[in-house]
Amino acid sequence: MIKVNVMYPYTEGARFDHAYYRDRHMPMVKARLGSACAYYTVEKGLAGRAPGEPPAFVAMCAFFCDSAEAYEAASKEHRAEIRGDIANYTDIAPVIQFSEVVVERSDR
């Protein structure tokens, strides 16, 4: 299993609409990915390590998929639509990382 992380670095004065991201953008992306995406998560950055420090990332999401190839094949057709929607919720350029999931749940 792989995880596609999409992270939005905290930037002073930047715009990020968490409600739009959670309620509209992410469900739309999941619908476009279809069965290539088992599930996704959404995170809202709260703070950095030190008290009062801003978070490293204002928001993050992760798509859990069987393979990078399946993710790429599913997203390819809809890439323009997905990227075009970013302006509706933020002016931050996302950082993307593909990772292999080594441990999915530590409680098992």
Buried (B, 14 or more C-beta within 10 A) or exposed (E): EBBBBBBBBBBEEEEBBBEBBBEBBBEBBBEBBEEBBEEBEBBEBEEEEEEEEBBEBBBBBBBBBEEEEBBBEBBEEBEEEBEEBBEEBBEBEBEEEEEEEEEEEEEE
